[in-house]
């Protein structure tokens, strides 16, 4: 299924996309967002499929205001340097032997078709195309052989980064968490719609139509299985938690001269079989 959260009359609704229409699953008795649907586990997904099959109430996709696929994750764990070529172009050079993990807060991202904001204190606003892993089943110390059973589905993230702040210290929190600098969406794709572990999917970033990143998820240093396993060693993963799985080479910081986003730019992140996340850049 291709699920989404959308806004109607000031409230969140749960929908499923069918071609150019959205089926209102909330109107069919389902919860009002993907977060709450994930808490219902397999039963919730089964009910969603039944409601989708009946397709009782449809809304034209063109009239939908998207919300982020997960509204309130208890944890949003991002992964740094997870492609060899990106590690090589970074100031760190060598690929990590253990996942580089940091936190993004929900105030730092916006939904599909919403504006991302270049803060007034910096001109070093960079793009990063990334796969999002959405947890569906809770667990701690999750064994690798069981890891994919805990993954409900996938989405797309633009890990917008304020590079001069990011690199002022060895901790990346500041540079990765300026308000409204990232994008998340447009939809949540259930895991059964994609190759196992979302392996082998082409991933691109385009800035004003120009391809600036072009890679494949098979090239991640630490795959989805490993990321779920490692993250769950430290903390119990909960339904709706997200893992933002890292970006490939081609970021603006590594270019000569650097290519940073500015007001009026449009950044698109596309992942094969998942969709296109689009955000326009404005100045604070």
SULJOBEL-V396754 format. One line per field, one symbol per residue. phi: phi as a letter, one per 20 degrees, with the letter a starting at -180 (. if undefined). A space follows every 10 residues. Layout:
phi->???
This chain:
phi->.debecdbln cfceccecld cdeffffene feafgffffe mfffffffff fffflfcdcf gfeeefdfgc ecffbcdddd lecgffgfee femeffebge dbdddffecc egmefedeff ebdeeddbeb edddfddfrc lffgfdgffe eerbbccdeg cefffgefcf degffdcfgl ddcbqecddf gfecggmlen dfccdcdlne fdcbbbffef fdfggfffgf fffebfedgn fcdeeodefo ffgeecfgdd fcgnfcdddc cgmdqcecbe ecef
